[in-house]
Amino acid sequence: MFADVHLDAAGLRRHAARALAAAAELDELMPIAYTLTGPTHI
């Protein structure tokens, strides 16, 4: 039942890479959202 909770090192690296890619994408989108909506508190 808890087997899928454990991630091996390769899985962790994949998740880290995905998280970094998502953060970079968010970094690109935030200025656009800022210009469209003005300052917003998320």
N, C-alpha and C positions, 0 to 999 in steps of 0.2 A: 504493500500500500504506500509506503514511504520511499520506495525505490526511486521514483521520478524526482524526488526532492534533492537527491544527491546529484551534483554535477561534477563531472571530471574536469581536469585542467583545460582541456580543449574546449569543452562546453562553456566554461567560465570565460575563456578568451573570446569565444564567439559572442557571448552576451555583452562583454565589455566593448567589443568592436561595434556591435549594434547600438549600444547605448551612446558611444562616442559619435557615431554617424547621426543618430537622432539629435544629439545635442548640437552638432554642427549645422544640421538642417534647421533646427529651431533658431540658431544664431542668425541664419540667413533670413528667416521668415519674420523675426521679431521687428526689425526696422520697418518692414513693409506694413505689418500690423499696426505699428506705432504711428506711422504716417496716416494710415486709414482711420484709426479710431482715436488717436491722441493717447495721452497717458492713461493706462488702465492698470488696476491692481489685480494681479492674478493670484 
